[in-house]
Amino acid sequence: MVLVSANRDEQHFEDPDTLDLARDPNRHLAFGRGGVHHCLGAPLARMEGQIAISALLKRFPTLHLDVDPASLHWRRGLFLRGLQKLPLVIE
């Protein structure tokens, strides 16, 4: 099993390589699959994320990506996937 492929299965997600915060349905695996294996801290983590992103956008309402999204480079790895850099600008 390769963790970086989670949530990117084209049989379950339309356009799996696109970040779509409003994707519905969104059967992602971030906090487990549910039942006894569901993360107990999931509601707290979701709330923290909402607070942090809302505060960031409230403080910097003109914050946006400074490059073409197609030019972003992703780190390669077996366990974690993430951007090498996220160039943002505030106008």
C-alpha positions in Angstrom: 0.0 0.0 0.0 1.3 3.4 -0.9 -0.1 6.2 1.3 0.4 8.9 -1.2 -2.2 7.3 -3.5 -4.9 7.6 -0.8 -7.7 9.9 -1.9 -6.5 9.9 -5.4 -8.3 6.9 -6.8 -10.0 7.9 -10.1 -12.6 5.2 -9.5 -13.8 7.1 -6.4 -12.9 10.7 -7.0 -13.7 12.7 -10.1 -10.5 14.6 -11.1 -8.5 13.2 -8.2 -5.4 15.4 -8.8 -7.4 18.6 -8.3 -7.8 20.2 -4.8 -11.6 20.6 -4.5 -12.6 21.6 -1.0 -16.3 21.4 -1.9 -16.1 17.9 -3.4 -19.3 15.9 -2.7 -19.3 13.1 -1.9 -15.8 13.2 -0.5 -14.9 9.7 0.9 -11.4 10.7 1.8 -9.3 8.7 4.2 -7.7 11.5 6.2 -9.1 10.5 9.6 -9.7 6.8 9.0 -12.5 4.9 7.4 -15.1 5.3 10.2 -16.3 3.0 12.9 -13.8 1.9 15.5 -10.8 3.0 13.3 -12.0 6.6 13.0 -9.7 9.2 14.5 -11.0 10.5 17.8 -9.3 13.9 17.2 -10.9 14.4 13.7 -13.5 17.0 14.8 -10.9 19.0 16.7 -8.5 18.8 13.7 -11.3 20.0 11.3 -12.2 22.8 13.6 -8.6 23.9 14.0 -8.1 23.9 10.2 -11.3 26.0 9.7 -10.2 28.5 12.3 -6.6 28.7 10.9 -7.6 29.1 7.3 -10.4 31.6 8.1 -8.1 33.7 10.2 -5.4 33.7 7.5 -7.9 34.8 4.8 -9.4 37.4 7.1 -6.0 38.8 7.8 -4.8 38.7 4.2 -7.9 38.9 2.0 -5.9 39.4 -1.2 -3.7 36.3 -0.6 -3.4 34.2 -3.7 -1.1 31.9 -5.6 1.9 33.7 -7.2 2.5 31.1 -10.0 0.6 29.1 -12.5 -0.8 26.0 -10.6 0.6 23.8 -13.3 4.2 24.9 -12.3 4.0 23.7 -8.7 6.4 20.8 -7.9 5.4 18.0 -5.6 7.8 16.1 -3.3 8.2 12.5 -4.1 8.0 10.0 -1.3 6.4 6.8 -0.2 4.5 8.1 2.8 3.8 11.8 2.4 2.9 14.0 -0.5 3.3 17.7 -0.4 4.4 20.7 -2.3 8.1 21.7 -2.4 7.1 25.3 -2.3 3.8 27.2 -2.1 4.5 30.7 -3.5 1.9 33.1 -2.3 1.5 36.8 -2.7 -0.5 39.5 -0.9 -1.5 42.5 -3.0 
